[in-house]
């Protein structure tokens, strides 16, 4: 009985250690960060996850992205002729944990978490 309890405790401890390593070692990819951003903005703006109806959207990754953040311009696929923009906003996605933040492109600064 004692050996089975010891084995169980060892397995549980090992599972906790492995889980902590997995969480600590998470690195968000461009594709997954774009999906997270679209899902978050769809929820906040009451839009379908596919984006604005009839237009959709896509992520335009900036060269400002660094080791910690992806800097992303979220754009719609709206046909834009003349003086208009398809920009829906600038965002920063944390590469380590996937947190979505606003991004101030004028000040080149990560803003509040969304």
SULRA-V440715 format. One record per run of one state. SS is the DSSP state (hx for helix, st for strand, lp for the rest). FROM is the first residue (numbers start at 1). TO is the last residue. Records with the same first field share a line. If there is no record, write none. Layout:
SS->FROM-TO ; FROM-TO
This chain:
lp->1-1 ; 25-29 ; 46-47 ; 49-50 ; 52-56 ; 62-68 ; 77-86 ; 95-99 ; 105-108 ; 114-114
hx->2-24 ; 30-45
st->48-48 ; 51-51 ; 57-61 ; 69-76 ; 87-94 ; 100-104 ; 109-113
